């Protein structure tokens, strides 16, 4: 007999879908140049290492850093 109920499988499927949606949402936020939406999935006290090695502490700092990236480094870059 299977020890997993239908409710457990449904919950697990919903959890898996939510986890899989995170990177896609971050990609979409990056393509829109939205630093706040890019940082939104992170915990308030998150640690993040940026693509070039900068260590960022906290969601507000992650958003600030990416706002600067979007306003300067990738300002005129067209999404994929």
PDB file with SEQRES, HELIX, SHEET and CRYST1 records, atoms N, CA, C and O in Angstrom:
SEQRES   1 A   80  UNK UNK UNK UNK UNK UNK UNK UNK UNK UNK UNK UNK UNK          
SEQRES   2 A   80  UNK UNK UNK UNK UNK UNK UNK UNK UNK UNK UNK UNK UNK          
SEQRES   3 A   80  UNK UNK UNK UNK UNK UNK UNK UNK UNK UNK UNK UNK UNK          
SEQRES   4 A   80  UNK UNK UNK UNK UNK UNK UNK UNK UNK UNK UNK UNK UNK          
SEQRES   5 A   80  UNK UNK UNK UNK UNK UNK UNK UNK UNK UNK UNK UNK UNK          
SEQRES   6 A   80  UNK UNK UNK UNK UNK UNK UNK UNK UNK UNK UNK UNK UNK          
SEQRES   7 A   80  UNK UNK                                                      
HELIX    1 AA1 UNK A    6  UNK A   32  1                                  27    
HELIX    2 AA2 UNK A   35  UNK A   39  1                                   5    
HELIX    3 AA3 UNK A   59  UNK A   68  1                                  10    
HELIX    4 AA4 UNK A   69  UNK A   73  3                                   5    
SHEET    1 AA1 2 UNK A  47  UNK A  49  0                                        
SHEET    2 AA1 2 UNK A  55  UNK A  57 -1                                        
CRYST1    1.000    1.000    1.000  90.00  90.00  90.00 P 1           1          
ATOM      1  N   UNK A   1       0.835  -1.175   0.000  1.00  0.00           N  
ATOM      2  CA  UNK A   1       0.000   0.000   0.000  1.00  0.00           C  
ATOM      3  C   UNK A   1       0.887   1.247   0.000  1.00  0.00           C  
ATOM      4  O   UNK A   1       1.885   1.309   0.718  1.00  0.00           O  
ATOM      5  N   UNK A   2       0.525   2.207  -0.785  1.00  0.00           N  
ATOM      6  CA  UNK A   2       1.274   3.461  -0.879  1.00  0.00           C  
ATOM      7  C   UNK A   2       0.968   4.317   0.339  1.00  0.00           C  
ATOM      8  O   UNK A   2      -0.194   4.544   0.676  1.00  0.00           O  
ATOM      9  N   UNK A   3       2.023   4.790   0.998  1.00  0.00           N  
ATOM     10  CA  UNK A   3       1.838   5.586   2.220  1.00  0.00           C  
ATOM     11  C   UNK A   3       1.568   7.054   1.924  1.00  0.00           C  
ATOM     12  O   UNK A   3       1.293   7.820   2.848  1.00  0.00           O  
ATOM     13  N   UNK A   4       1.638   7.466   0.673  1.00  0.00           N  
ATOM     14  CA  UNK A   4       1.392   8.861   0.311  1.00  0.00           C  
ATOM     15  C   UNK A   4      -0.053   9.026  -0.119  1.00  0.00           C  
ATOM     16  O   UNK A   4      -0.529   8.318  -1.007  1.00  0.00           O  
ATOM     17  N   UNK A   5      -0.752   9.960   0.512  1.00  0.00           N  
ATOM     18  CA  UNK A   5      -2.135  10.227   0.139  1.00  0.00           C  
ATOM     19  C   UNK A   5      -2.161  11.126  -1.090  1.00  0.00           C  
ATOM     20  O   UNK A   5      -1.152  11.718  -1.474  1.00  0.00           O  
ATOM     21  N   UNK A   6      -3.327  11.210  -1.687  1.00  0.00           N  
ATOM     22  CA  UNK A   6      -3.504  12.101  -2.830  1.00  0.00           C  
ATOM     23  C   UNK A   6      -3.238  13.542  -2.416  1.00  0.00           C  
ATOM     24  O   UNK A   6      -2.653  14.309  -3.181  1.00  0.00           O  
ATOM     25  N   UNK A   7      -3.666  13.919  -1.205  1.00  0.00           N  
ATOM     26  CA  UNK A   7      -3.415  15.277  -0.712  1.00  0.00           C  
ATOM     27  C   UNK A   7      -1.926  15.568  -0.615  1.00  0.00           C  
ATOM     28  O   UNK A   7      -1.487  16.663  -0.968  1.00  0.00           O  
ATOM     29  N   UNK A   8      -1.132  14.593  -0.137  1.00  0.00           N  
ATOM     30  CA  UNK A   8       0.324  14.773  -0.043  1.00  0.00           C  
ATOM     31  C   UNK A   8       0.926  14.972  -1.423  1.00  0.00           C  
ATOM     32  O   UNK A   8       1.772  15.846  -1.613  1.00  0.00           O  
ATOM     33  N   UNK A   9       0.493  14.164  -2.391  1.00  0.00           N  
ATOM     34  CA  UNK A   9       1.030  14.286  -3.752  1.00  0.00           C  
ATOM     35  C   UNK A   9       0.645  15.624  -4.369  1.00  0.00           C  
ATOM     36  O   UNK A   9       1.451  16.245  -5.062  1.00  0.00           O  
ATOM     37  N   UNK A  10      -0.586  16.069  -4.121  1.00  0.00           N  
ATOM     38  CA  UNK A  10      -1.031  17.361  -4.647  1.00  0.00           C  
ATOM     39  C   UNK A  10      -0.221  18.491  -4.031  1.00  0.00           C  
ATOM     40  O   UNK A  10       0.213  19.402  -4.737  1.00  0.00           O  
ATOM     41  N   UNK A  11      -0.012  18.438  -2.713  1.00  0.00           N  
ATOM     42  CA  UNK A  11       0.778  19.458  -2.028  1.00  0.00           C  
ATOM     43  C   UNK A  11       2.209  19.452  -2.537  1.00  0.00           C  
ATOM     44  O   UNK A  11       2.785  20.509  -2.792  1.00  0.00           O  
ATOM     45  N   UNK A  12       2.787  18.261  -2.688  1.00  0.00           N  
ATOM     46  CA  UNK A  12       4.155  18.163  -3.197  1.00  0.00           C  
ATOM     47  C   UNK A  12       4.253  18.721  -4.607  1.00  0.00           C  
ATOM     48  O   UNK A  12       5.222  19.405  -4.935  1.00  0.00           O  
ATOM     49  N   UNK A  13       3.265  18.438  -5.444  1.00  0.00           N  
ATOM     50  CA  UNK A  13       3.268  18.965  -6.811  1.00  0.00           C  
ATOM     51  C   UNK A  13       3.176  20.481  -6.809  1.00  0.00           C  
ATOM     52  O   UNK A  13       3.853  21.152  -7.588  1.00  0.00           O  
ATOM     53  N   UNK A  14       2.331  21.025  -5.926  1.00  0.00           N  
ATOM     54  CA  UNK A  14       2.197  22.487  -5.836  1.00  0.00           C  
ATOM     55  C   UNK A  14       3.494  23.108  -5.329  1.00  0.00           C  
ATOM     56  O   UNK A  14       3.930  24.146  -5.826  1.00  0.00           O  
ATOM     57  N   UNK A  15       4.107  22.466  -4.336  1.00  0.00           N  
ATOM     58  CA  UNK A  15       5.384  22.968  -3.814  1.00  0.00           C  
ATOM     59  C   UNK A  15       6.447  22.934  -4.900  1.00  0.00           C  
ATOM     60  O   UNK A  15       7.194  23.898  -5.069  1.00  0.00           O  
ATOM     61  N   UNK A  16       6.518  21.843  -5.627  1.00  0.00           N  
ATOM     62  CA  UNK A  16       7.508  21.713  -6.696  1.00  0.00           C  
ATOM     63  C   UNK A  16       7.288  22.777  -7.765  1.00  0.00           C  
ATOM     64  O   UNK A  16       8.248  23.377  -8.247  1.00  0.00           O  
ATOM     65  N   UNK A  17       6.046  23.013  -8.136  1.00  0.00           N  
ATOM     66  CA  UNK A  17       5.743  24.032  -9.148  1.00  0.00           C  
ATOM     67  C   UNK A  17       6.169  25.414  -8.661  1.00  0.00           C  
ATOM     68  O   UNK A  17       6.700  26.211  -9.434  1.00  0.00           O  
ATOM     69  N   UNK A  18       5.937  25.697  -7.379  1.00  0.00           N  
ATOM     70  CA  UNK A  18       6.328  27.000  -6.824  1.00  0.00           C  
ATOM     71  C   UNK A  18       7.838  27.171  -6.838  1.00  0.00           C  
ATOM     72  O   UNK A  18       8.341  28.245  -7.169  1.00  0.00           O  
ATOM     73  N   UNK A  19       8.563  26.119  -6.481  1.00  0.00           N  
ATOM     74  CA  UNK A  19      10.030  26.183  -6.480  1.00  0.00           C  
ATOM     75  C   UNK A  19      10.548  26.346  -7.902  1.00  0.00           C  
ATOM     76  O   UNK A  19      11.461  27.135  -8.144  1.00  0.00           O  
ATOM     77  N   UNK A  20       9.975  25.611  -8.835  1.00  0.00           N  
ATOM     78  CA  UNK A  20      10.412  25.716 -10.228  1.00  0.00           C  
ATOM     79  C   UNK A  20      10.094  27.091 -10.827  1.00  0.00           C  
ATOM     80  O   UNK A  20      10.778  27.529 -11.752  1.00  0.00           O  
ATOM     81  N   UNK A  21       9.075  27.771 -10.319  1.00  0.00           N  
ATOM     82  CA  UNK A  21       8.698  29.085 -10.839  1.00  0.00           C  
ATOM     83  C   UNK A  21       9.659  30.183 -10.389  1.00  0.00           C  
ATOM     84  O   UNK A  21       9.750  31.224 -11.040  1.00  0.00           O  
ATOM     85  N   UNK A  22      10.373  29.970  -9.293  1.00  0.00           N  
ATOM     86  CA  UNK A  22      11.270  31.007  -8.770  1.00  0.00           C  
ATOM     87  C   UNK A  22      12.311  31.478  -9.780  1.00  0.00           C  
ATOM     88  O   UNK A  22      12.396  32.679 -10.039  1.00  0.00           O  
ATOM     89  N   UNK A  23      13.106  30.578 -10.361  1.00  0.00           N  
ATOM     90  CA  UNK A  23      14.111  31.085 -11.309  1.00  0.00           C  
ATOM     91  C   UNK A  23      13.483  31.750 -12.529  1.00  0.00           C  
ATOM     92  O   UNK A  23      14.032  32.721 -13.050  1.00  0.00           O  
ATOM     93  N   UNK A  24      12.349  31.245 -12.988  1.00  0.00           N  
ATOM     94  CA  UNK A  24      11.693  31.864 -14.147  1.00  0.00           C  
ATOM     95  C   UNK A  24      11.246  33.278 -13.804  1.00  0.00           C  
ATOM     96  O   UNK A  24      11.388  34.192 -14.616  1.00  0.00           O  
ATOM     97  N   UNK A  25      10.709  33.457 -12.607  1.00  0.00           N  
ATOM     98  CA  UNK A  25      10.304  34.795 -12.170  1.00  0.00           C  
ATOM     99  C   UNK A  25      11.483  35.740 -12.071  1.00  0.00           C  
ATOM    100  O   UNK A  25      11.374  36.919 -12.409  1.00  0.00           O  
ATOM    101  N   UNK A  26      12.625  35.216 -11.600  1.00  0.00           N  
ATOM    102  CA  UNK A  26      13.824  36.041 -11.508  1.00  0.00           C  
ATOM    103  C   UNK A  26      14.342  36.419 -12.894  1.00  0.00           C  
ATOM    104  O   UNK A  26      14.806  37.539 -13.105  1.00  0.00           O  
ATOM    105  N   UNK A  27      14.261  35.488 -13.828  1.00  0.00           N  
ATOM    106  CA  UNK A  27      14.669  35.780 -15.213  1.00  0.00           C  
ATOM    107  C   UNK A  27      13.779  36.876 -15.799  1.00  0.00           C  
ATOM    108  O   UNK A  27      14.266  37.815 -16.429  1.00  0.00           O  
ATOM    109  N   UNK A  28      12.474  36.743 -15.584  1.00  0.00           N  
ATOM    110  CA  UNK A  28      11.543  37.748 -16.101  1.00  0.00           C  
ATOM    111  C   UNK A  28      11.796  39.111 -15.455  1.00  0.00           C  
ATOM    112  O   UNK A  28      11.737  40.138 -16.131  1.00  0.00           O  
ATOM    113  N   UNK A  29      12.079  39.126 -14.145  1.00  0.00           N  
ATOM    114  CA  UNK A  29      12.389  40.385 -13.457  1.00  0.00           C  
ATOM    115  C   UNK A  29      13.661  41.000 -14.021  1.00  0.00           C  
ATOM    116  O   UNK A  29      13.729  42.210 -14.237  1.00  0.00           O  
ATOM    117  N   UNK A  30      14.672  40.165 -14.260  1.00  0.00           N  
ATOM    118  CA  UNK A  30      15.934  40.641 -14.852  1.00  0.00           C  
ATOM    119  C   UNK A  30      15.654  41.268 -16.223  1.00  0.00           C  
ATOM    120  O   UNK A  30      16.137  42.360 -16.522  1.00  0.00           O  
ATOM    121  N   UNK A  31      14.878  40.575 -17.044  1.00  0.00           N  
ATOM    122  CA  UNK A  31      14.586  41.072 -18.390  1.00  0.00           C  
ATOM    123  C   UNK A  31      13.799  42.382 -18.367  1.00  0.00           C  
ATOM    124  O   UNK A  31      13.932  43.198 -19.280  1.00  0.00           O  
ATOM    125  N   UNK A  32      12.988  42.590 -17.341  1.00  0.00           N  
ATOM    126  CA  UNK A  32      12.252  43.855 -17.180  1.00  0.00           C  
ATOM    127  C   UNK A  32      13.104  44.928 -16.522  1.00  0.00           C  
ATOM    128  O   UNK A  32      12.746  46.105 -16.533  1.00  0.00           O  
ATOM    129  N   UNK A  33      14.233  44.520 -15.948  1.00  0.00           N  
ATOM    130  CA  UNK A  33      15.077  45.464 -15.225  1.00  0.00           C  
ATOM    131  C   UNK A  33      14.481  45.855 -13.888  1.00  0.00           C  
ATOM    132  O   UNK A  33      14.680  46.977 -13.422  1.00  0.00           O  
ATOM    133  N   UNK A  34      13.746  44.934 -13.262  1.00  0.00           N  
ATOM    134  CA  UNK A  34      13.103  45.213 -11.979  1.00  0.00           C  
ATOM    135  C   UNK A  34      13.928  44.631 -10.833  1.00  0.00           C  
ATOM    136  O   UNK A  34      13.859  43.435 -10.549  1.00  0.00           O  
ATOM    137  N   UNK A  35      14.700  45.484 -10.188  1.00  0.00           N  
ATOM    138  CA  UNK A  35      15.555  45.041  -9.082  1.00  0.00           C  
ATOM    139  C   UNK A  35      14.723  44.528  -7.908  1.00  0.00           C  
ATOM    140  O   UNK A  35      15.094  43.542  -7.270  1.00  0.00           O  
ATOM    141  N   UNK A  36      13.608  45.186  -7.623  1.00  0.00           N  
ATOM    142  CA  UNK A  36      12.772  44.774  -6.499  1.00  0.00           C  
ATOM    143  C   UNK A  36      12.160  43.396  -6.746  1.00  0.00           C  
ATOM    144  O   UNK A  36      12.136  42.560  -5.843  1.00  0.00           O  
ATOM    145  N   UNK A  37      11.665  43.153  -7.968  1.00  0.00           N  
ATOM    146  CA  UNK A  37      11.095  41.840  -8.283  1.00  0.00           C  
ATOM    147  C   UNK A  37      12.177  40.766  -8.324  1.00  0.00           C  
ATOM    148  O   UNK A  37      11.936  39.623  -7.935  1.00  0.00           O  
ATOM    149  N   UNK A  38      13.369  41.131  -8.795  1.00  0.00           N  
ATOM    150  CA  UNK A  38      14.468  40.168  -8.804  1.00  0.00           C  
ATOM    151  C   UNK A  38      14.824  39.749  -7.386  1.00  0.00           C  
ATOM    152  O   UNK A  38      15.096  38.574  -7.138  1.00  0.00           O  
ATOM    153  N   UNK A  39      14.826  40.694  -6.453  1.00  0.00           N  
ATOM    154  CA  UNK A  39      15.213  40.422  -5.074  1.00  0.00           C  
ATOM    155  C   UNK A  39      14.082  39.811  -4.247  1.00  0.00           C  
ATOM    156  O   UNK A  39      14.340  39.230  -3.193  1.00  0.00           O  
ATOM    157  N   UNK A  40      12.843  39.931  -4.701  1.00  0.00           N  
ATOM    158  CA  UNK A  40      11.676  39.511  -3.915  1.00  0.00           C  
ATOM    159  C   UNK A  40      11.727  38.073  -3.385  1.00  0.00           C  
ATOM    160  O   UNK A  40      11.285  37.847  -2.258  1.00  0.00           O  
ATOM    161  N   UNK A  41      12.238  37.093  -4.129  1.00  0.00           N  
ATOM    162  CA  UNK A  41      12.230  35.723  -3.603  1.00  0.00           C  
ATOM    163  C   UNK A  41      13.181  35.493  -2.421  1.00  0.00           C  
ATOM    164  O   UNK A  41      13.074  34.478  -1.734  1.00  0.00           O  
ATOM    165  N   UNK A  42      14.099  36.419  -2.184  1.00  0.00           N  
ATOM    166  CA  UNK A  42      15.090  36.223  -1.135  1.00  0.00           C  
ATOM    167  C   UNK A  42      14.519  36.599   0.230  1.00  0.00           C  
ATOM    168  O   UNK A  42      13.689  37.501   0.345  1.00  0.00           O  
ATOM    169  N   UNK A  43      14.975  35.895   1.252  1.00  0.00           N  
ATOM    170  CA  UNK A  43      14.606  36.231   2.626  1.00  0.00           C  
ATOM    171  C   UNK A  43      15.156  37.610   2.959  1.00  0.00           C  
ATOM    172  O   UNK A  43      16.130  38.062   2.358  1.00  0.00           O  
ATOM    173  N   UNK A  44      14.532  38.266   3.911  1.00  0.00           N  
ATOM    174  CA  UNK A  44      14.947  39.612   4.317  1.00  0.00           C  
ATOM    175  C   UNK A  44      16.424  39.670   4.704  1.00  0.00           C  
ATOM    176  O   UNK A  44      17.095  40.672   4.458  1.00  0.00           O  
ATOM    177  N   UNK A  45      16.930  38.589   5.312  1.00  0.00           N  
ATOM    178  CA  UNK A  45      18.331  38.557   5.770  1.00  0.00           C  
ATOM    179  C   UNK A  45      19.192  37.635   4.901  1.00  0.00           C  
ATOM    180  O   UNK A  45      20.151  37.044   5.397  1.00  0.00           O  
ATOM    181  N   UNK A  46      18.871  37.509   3.648  1.00  0.00           N  
ATOM    182  CA  UNK A  46      19.589  36.606   2.744  1.00  0.00           C  
ATOM    183  C   UNK A  46      21.044  37.018   2.548  1.00  0.00           C  
ATOM    184  O   UNK A  46      21.400  38.190   2.671  1.00  0.00           O  
ATOM    185  N   UNK A  47      21.869  36.033   2.243  1.00  0.00           N  
ATOM    186  CA  UNK A  47      23.232  36.253   1.763  1.00  0.00           C  
ATOM    187  C   UNK A  47      23.242  35.906   0.285  1.00  0.00           C  
ATOM    188  O   UNK A  47      22.705  34.873  -0.114  1.00  0.00           O  
ATOM    189  N   UNK A  48      23.847  36.754  -0.526  1.00  0.00           N  
ATOM    190  CA  UNK A  48      23.849  36.566  -1.973  1.00  0.00           C  
ATOM    191  C   UNK A  48      25.220  36.944  -2.489  1.00  0.00           C  
ATOM    192  O   UNK A  48      25.770  37.973  -2.096  1.00  0.00           O  
ATOM    193  N   UNK A  49      25.775  36.132  -3.356  1.00  0.00           N  
ATOM    194  CA  UNK A  49      27.028  36.466  -4.021  1.00  0.00           C  
ATOM    195  C   UNK A  49      26.692  36.764  -5.478  1.00  0.00           C  
ATOM    196  O   UNK A  49      26.206  35.900  -6.209  1.00  0.00           O  
ATOM    197  N   UNK A  50      26.957  37.995  -5.883  1.00  0.00           N  
ATOM    198  CA  UNK A  50      26.634  38.450  -7.232  1.00  0.00           C  
ATOM    199  C   UNK A  50      27.547  37.794  -8.257  1.00  0.00           C  
ATOM    200  O   UNK A  50      28.552  37.171  -7.916  1.00  0.00           O  
ATOM    201  N   UNK A  51      27.173  37.947  -9.509  1.00  0.00           N  
ATOM    202  CA  UNK A  51      27.867  37.312 -10.625  1.00  0.00           C  
ATOM    203  C   UNK A  51      29.350  37.648 -10.686  1.00  0.00           C  
ATOM    204  O   UNK A  51      30.142  36.868 -11.214  1.00  0.00           O  
ATOM    205  N   UNK A  52      29.735  38.819 -10.143  1.00  0.00           N  
ATOM    206  CA  UNK A  52      31.135  39.221 -10.201  1.00  0.00           C  
ATOM    207  C   UNK A  52      31.827  39.106  -8.848  1.00  0.00           C  
ATOM    208  O   UNK A  52      32.949  39.581  -8.673  1.00  0.00           O  
ATOM    209  N   UNK A  53      31.134  38.458  -7.873  1.00  0.00           N  
ATOM    210  CA  UNK A  53      31.766  38.133  -6.605  1.00  0.00           C  
ATOM    211  C   UNK A  53      31.412  39.007  -5.418  1.00  0.00           C  
ATOM    212  O   UNK A  53      31.849  38.727  -4.301  1.00  0.00           O  
ATOM    213  N   UNK A  54      30.639  40.051  -5.627  1.00  0.00           N  
ATOM    214  CA  UNK A  54      30.252  40.915  -4.520  1.00  0.00           C  
ATOM    215  C   UNK A  54      29.325  40.159  -3.566  1.00  0.00           C  
ATOM    216  O   UNK A  54      28.358  39.530  -3.996  1.00  0.00           O  
ATOM    217  N   UNK A  55      29.631  40.226  -2.264  1.00  0.00           N  
ATOM    218  CA  UNK A  55      28.790  39.596  -1.247  1.00  0.00           C  
ATOM    219  C   UNK A  55      27.765  40.612  -0.777  1.00  0.00           C  
ATOM    220  O   UNK A  55      28.118  41.688  -0.296  1.00  0.00           O  
ATOM    221  N   UNK A  56      26.497  40.267  -0.920  1.00  0.00           N  
ATOM    222  CA  UNK A  56      25.407  41.161  -0.538  1.00  0.00           C  
ATOM    223  C   UNK A  56      24.657  40.545   0.633  1.00  0.00           C  
ATOM    224  O   UNK A  56      24.365  39.349   0.633  1.00  0.00           O  
ATOM    225  N   UNK A  57      24.349  41.357   1.621  1.00  0.00           N  
ATOM    226  CA  UNK A  57      23.636  40.876   2.803  1.00  0.00           C  
ATOM    227  C   UNK A  57      22.278  41.563   2.898  1.00  0.00           C  
ATOM    228  O   UNK A  57      22.203  42.780   3.069  1.00  0.00           O  
ATOM    229  N   UNK A  58      21.225  40.792   2.789  1.00  0.00           N  
ATOM    230  CA  UNK A  58      19.865  41.289   2.945  1.00  0.00           C  
ATOM    231  C   UNK A  58      19.189  41.617   1.635  1.00  0.00           C  
ATOM    232  O   UNK A  58      19.823  42.066   0.680  1.00  0.00           O  
ATOM    233  N   UNK A  59      17.864  41.379   1.608  1.00  0.00           N  
ATOM    234  CA  UNK A  59      17.080  41.648   0.398  1.00  0.00           C  
ATOM    235  C   UNK A  59      17.188  43.100  -0.055  1.00  0.00           C  
ATOM    236  O   UNK A  59      17.312  43.337  -1.256  1.00  0.00           O  
ATOM    237  N   UNK A  60      17.146  44.095   0.854  1.00  0.00           N  
ATOM    238  CA  UNK A  60      17.276  45.477   0.380  1.00  0.00           C  
ATOM    239  C   UNK A  60      18.597  45.733  -0.345  1.00  0.00           C  
ATOM    240  O   UNK A  60      18.623  46.446  -1.348  1.00  0.00           O  
ATOM    241  N   UNK A  61      19.688  45.162   0.153  1.00  0.00           N  
ATOM    242  CA  UNK A  61      20.995  45.361  -0.495  1.00  0.00           C  
ATOM    243  C   UNK A  61      21.051  44.626  -1.835  1.00  0.00           C  
ATOM    244  O   UNK A  61      21.661  45.112  -2.787  1.00  0.00           O  
ATOM    245  N   UNK A  62      20.413  43.457  -1.907  1.00  0.00           N  
ATOM    246  CA  UNK A  62      20.342  42.722  -3.179  1.00  0.00           C  
ATOM    247  C   UNK A  62      19.594  43.569  -4.207  1.00  0.00           C  
ATOM    248  O   UNK A  62      20.031  43.685  -5.352  1.00  0.00           O  
ATOM    249  N   UNK A  63      18.482  44.153  -3.807  1.00  0.00           N  
ATOM    250  CA  UNK A  63      17.716  45.005  -4.717  1.00  0.00           C  
ATOM    251  C   UNK A  63      18.519  46.236  -5.115  1.00  0.00           C  
ATOM    252  O   UNK A  63      18.553  46.596  -6.292  1.00  0.00           O  
ATOM    253  N   UNK A  64      19.169  46.890  -4.149  1.00  0.00           N  
ATOM    254  CA  UNK A  64      19.954  48.087  -4.447  1.00  0.00           C  
ATOM    255  C   UNK A  64      21.062  47.784  -5.456  1.00  0.00           C  
ATOM    256  O   UNK A  64      21.250  48.521  -6.424  1.00  0.00           O  
ATOM    257  N   UNK A  65      21.791  46.696  -5.218  1.00  0.00           N  
ATOM    258  CA  UNK A  65      22.875  46.316  -6.118  1.00  0.00           C  
ATOM    259  C   UNK A  65      22.336  46.108  -7.533  1.00  0.00           C  
ATOM    260  O   UNK A  65      22.906  46.610  -8.502  1.00  0.00           O  
ATOM    261  N   UNK A  66      21.239  45.368  -7.642  1.00  0.00           N  
ATOM    262  CA  UNK A  66      20.707  45.074  -8.974  1.00  0.00           C  
ATOM    263  C   UNK A  66      20.080  46.309  -9.622  1.00  0.00           C  
ATOM    264  O   UNK A  66      20.089  46.432 -10.846  1.00  0.00           O  
ATOM    265  N   UNK A  67      19.544  47.214  -8.826  1.00  0.00           N  
ATOM    266  CA  UNK A  67      19.055  48.476  -9.378  1.00  0.00           C  
ATOM    267  C   UNK A  67      20.210  49.215 -10.050  1.00  0.00           C  
ATOM    268  O   UNK A  67      20.051  49.763 -11.141  1.00  0.00           O  
ATOM    269  N   UNK A  68      21.376  49.228  -9.395  1.00  0.00           N  
ATOM    270  CA  UNK A  68      22.560  49.869  -9.977  1.00  0.00           C  
ATOM    271  C   UNK A  68      23.007  49.148 -11.250  1.00  0.00           C  
ATOM    272  O   UNK A  68      23.394  49.789 -12.228  1.00  0.00           O  
ATOM    273  N   UNK A  69      22.951  47.819 -11.234  1.00  0.00           N  
ATOM    274  CA  UNK A  69      23.310  47.043 -12.427  1.00  0.00           C  
ATOM    275  C   UNK A  69      22.366  47.395 -13.570  1.00  0.00           C  
ATOM    276  O   UNK A  69      22.817  47.665 -14.684  1.00  0.00           O  
ATOM    277  N   UNK A  70      21.055  47.395 -13.306  1.00  0.00           N  
ATOM    278  CA  UNK A  70      20.084  47.662 -14.355  1.00  0.00           C  
ATOM    279  C   UNK A  70      20.183  49.102 -14.861  1.00  0.00           C  
ATOM    280  O   UNK A  70      19.971  49.365 -16.045  1.00  0.00           O  
ATOM    281  N   UNK A  71      20.505  50.025 -13.964  1.00  0.00           N  
ATOM    282  CA  UNK A  71      20.600  51.437 -14.364  1.00  0.00           C  
ATOM    283  C   UNK A  71      21.889  51.759 -15.095  1.00  0.00           C  
ATOM    284  O   UNK A  71      21.972  52.779 -15.779  1.00  0.00           O  
ATOM    285  N   UNK A  72      22.898  50.903 -14.962  1.00  0.00           N  
ATOM    286  CA  UNK A  72      24.207  51.214 -15.538  1.00  0.00           C  
ATOM    287  C   UNK A  72      24.730  50.100 -16.450  1.00  0.00           C  
ATOM    288  O   UNK A  72      24.748  50.253 -17.672  1.00  0.00           O  
ATOM    289  N   UNK A  73      25.141  49.018 -15.875  1.00  0.00           N  
ATOM    290  CA  UNK A  73      25.873  47.978 -16.608  1.00  0.00           C  
ATOM    291  C   UNK A  73      25.067  47.337 -17.727  1.00  0.00           C  
ATOM    292  O   UNK A  73      25.609  47.058 -18.797  1.00  0.00           O  
ATOM    293  N   UNK A  74      23.802  47.104 -17.501  1.00  0.00           N  
ATOM    294  CA  UNK A  74      23.004  46.407 -18.531  1.00  0.00           C  
ATOM    295  C   UNK A  74      21.867  47.282 -19.040  1.00  0.00           C  
ATOM    296  O   UNK A  74      20.895  46.778 -19.604  1.00  0.00           O  
ATOM    297  N   UNK A  75      21.987  48.589 -18.842  1.00  0.00           N  
ATOM    298  CA  UNK A  75      20.929  49.524 -19.191  1.00  0.00           C  
ATOM    299  C   UNK A  75      20.421  49.364 -20.619  1.00  0.00           C  
ATOM    300  O   UNK A  75      19.211  49.341 -20.847  1.00  0.00           O  
ATOM    301  N   UNK A  76      21.312  49.255 -21.557  1.00  0.00           N  
ATOM    302  CA  UNK A  76      20.904  49.199 -22.971  1.00  0.00           C  
ATOM    303  C   UNK A  76      20.908  47.799 -23.556  1.00  0.00           C  
ATOM    304  O   UNK A  76      20.757  47.634 -24.766  1.00  0.00           O  
ATOM    305  N   UNK A  77      21.077  46.792 -22.717  1.00  0.00           N  
ATOM    306  CA  UNK A  77      21.085  45.406 -23.203  1.00  0.00           C  
ATOM    307  C   UNK A  77      19.654  44.931 -23.428  1.00  0.00           C  
ATOM    308  O   UNK A  77      18.785  45.086 -22.570  1.00  0.00           O  
ATOM    309  N   UNK A  78      19.440  44.363 -24.577  1.00  0.00           N  
ATOM    310  CA  UNK A  78      18.108  43.804 -24.885  1.00  0.00           C  
ATOM    311  C   UNK A  78      18.014  42.405 -24.339  1.00  0.00           C  
ATOM    312  O   UNK A  78      18.976  41.643 -24.437  1.00  0.00           O  
ATOM    313  N   UNK A  79      16.855  42.031 -23.750  1.00  0.00           N  
ATOM    314  CA  UNK A  79      16.702  40.661 -23.255  1.00  0.00           C  
ATOM    315  C   UNK A  79      16.772  39.655 -24.394  1.00  0.00           C  
ATOM    316  O   UNK A  79      16.316  39.897 -25.512  1.00  0.00           O  
ATOM    317  N   UNK A  80      17.387  38.476 -24.045  1.00  0.00           N  
ATOM    318  CA  UNK A  80      17.605  37.337 -24.899  1.00  0.00           C  
ATOM    319  C   UNK A  80      16.823  37.258 -26.120  1.00  0.00           C  
ATOM    320  O   UNK A  80      16.970  36.307 -26.887  1.00  0.00           O  
TER     321      UNK A  80                                                      
END                                                                             
